[in-house]
């Protein structure tokens, strides 16, 4: 049975490390079944190891503010792969880009009691983000967070150490159309 990823911001997405790290056998993640996930109007895409479960999300941010979006998740023997796109409501003031990206990364690492590995700014066709890897007791992960206007894009792979390269390939498959 596939488990849906939590829908909170990046901190909650990182919490799925427990799902990925709890697997007992490492098997192929069906590399011949790659699935290009392109939600909504198609400006963003990422390649999953296989077809993910897709669901709408509404996340309460507090003070009556709801962030709405779409999440996709795929659970493989090696771990869990996930992506989320969400829009900040118009009544929420946005932080400066770099401050928001670092805050999302640092909050996620803290919430998951993880240890930050490499972290670097990235840009794909005018979309600025931060890509980082991390370790937790029993597992590893790779993630990227992007903000463009009022939209946040999150991609993450978490699970067993043996799958580190698979998670890096997944996060590395992020693409944005120009514009």
N, C-alpha and C positions, 0 to 999 in steps of 0.2 A: 504494500500500500504506500503510495507516495504521500509525503508530508508537505504541506504548504509552508512556505517560509513565513516567518513573522513579518508584519507589514510596517512596523515602525521605521524610523529613519535608519541610517547605516548602523547605529549601535545595536538595534534589534536584529538587523540582518546578520551582523557578526555573531550574534548569539546562537545561530544555527550550527556553529562549530561542533556542538555536542552531537548533533544528528550525524554529521559527516565523520566525526571521530569515533563514533560508536560502531562503525561497521567492522565486521570480523574478517572479511576476505576482500582482497584487492583483485578485481577482474577488469576486463576491458570495458570502457565506457561507450561502446558501440560507435567507434570513430567513423564507420561507413554510413551512419545515420545522422550526420550533422544536420542541424536544423537552424536556419537563419531566422531569428526572431526579430520582427520589424513591427512594433506596435503602432497604433494610431495612424498618423499621417505619414509614417515611414521615414522620418528624418534620422532616426537612430536605429542601429541594429547591433546584434551580438549573436555569435554562433554557439548554440548549445550542443552538447554531445548527442542529444536526441530531442524529440519534441517535448517541450515543457508544458506543465500545467499553467494555465493563464487565468487570472482572476482580477476583477476590479478591487481596489482598496480605498478605504476611507480611514485615515488615521487622525485621531484626536490629538491635537498639539497642546491642548489646555486652553483655558479661558474662552471656551466655545469656538475655537478655531479648528477647522478640519482641513487636512491636506488630502486631496483625492488623486488617484492615479491607477496604474496597472502594475501588477507583479507577475513574473513568470518564474517557475522553479522546476528543477529537475533533480531527482535524487538518483545517483548512480552508486554502485558498490564502493567507489573510491571516495565519495563525499557528496556534497550538495552544491548545486550551481544555481545562482539566482540573479535576477535583474528586476529593477523597479524604476518606474518613471512616475514622478508625482509633481503636482503643481502647487506652489504656495498660493494661498488665497491673496486677493488684492489688498486686504486690510492688514497684512503682515509685512512689517518693514524688513527689507533685505539687508544683510550684512555685506560689507565689501567682499568681493569674490575670494581673495586669498584667506581672509579671516574666516569666512564661512566654510571653505574647504578644509582648512586645518582644524577648525572646530569640530567638523563632522568626523574627521579621521581620529582626532584625539579623544573625542567623546566615545567613539566606537571602541577604540583600544581599551579605554578605561572601563567601559561597561562590560566588556567581555573578559576582563582581567587578562588581556593578551599582552604580548611583548612586541612592540613595533620593530620591524626589520628595516628594509630599504623603503624610502619614501621619496617621490620626486614629482614635480609638476609636469603635466603633459598637456598637449594641445592637439586636437583633431579637427581640422577644418573650421577653425574659429571657436570651437568649444573648449574651454579651459577646465582642467581638472587636476586631480591628484591621484597617483597610483601608488599603492603601498602593499607590502606583504607583512605578515605577522605570524607569530607562533603562540600557541596556547597549550596547556597541559594536554598531551595526547593528540595534537594536530597542528596543522598549518593552514594558512589562507592567503589569498591574493584578492585585492579589491581595487576598484577605481570609483571615484565620485566626481561628477561633473555638474556644474550649474550653468545654465544659459537662461538669462532673463529670470522668469519666475518658475523655471522647471529644474528639478533635480533628477539626475540619472545616477543609478547605483548598480554596479555589477560586482558580483562576489562569488568566489569559489572557496569552499572550506572542507577540510576532511583530513585524511591520513597523510603523513609525510611522504609516502610513496607516490602520491598524486600531485605533488607540488608543481611539476611541469605541466600537468593537465590544467591546473587552475590558472597558471600563468598564460597558457595558450588561450583559454577561455576569455580571460580579462583582456588579453591582447587582441581579441577579435572584434572589439568595440569599433564601430564606425559611425560617423555622422556625415550626412550629405553636406556639401558645401553650402554656406549661407548663414 
